[in-house]
């Protein structure tokens, strides 16, 4: 994830909320263990780059865009 700042736990949690996804749903869609997501959201661990890429790809496929420009950190959802 050298091209952009890594996802933060609050962004993962916010993106899930925007989509109405549970941690289990995200885990299935991103092929990541649910405890990994839970720990990342609570700031207890930072997932490996490959895991962050999988999470980001799952969210982006569902229409989520991430913001982390030094002043704002969050997630937005594209509407059709």
C-alpha positions, 0 to 999 in steps of 0.5 A: 500500500505504498501509493496511499496511506494504509486504511485505519480502523475507523475507516474500515468501521465507517465503510462497513457502516455505510454498506450495512455489512457485518464484520463477518460479511466483510471477512467473506467478501475480502477473504480475511479472518473476522478477528483480524477485522475486529482487531484492526477496527479497535486499533489493536493491530495493523493488518499486513499490506496484503490484508489491507489490499483485500479489504480495500478492494472489497470496499471499492468494489461495493462503491466505497472511496477512502479519504486520508489527506492529512486533514480528513480521514474517512470513507464515502459511498458512491450513490447510483 
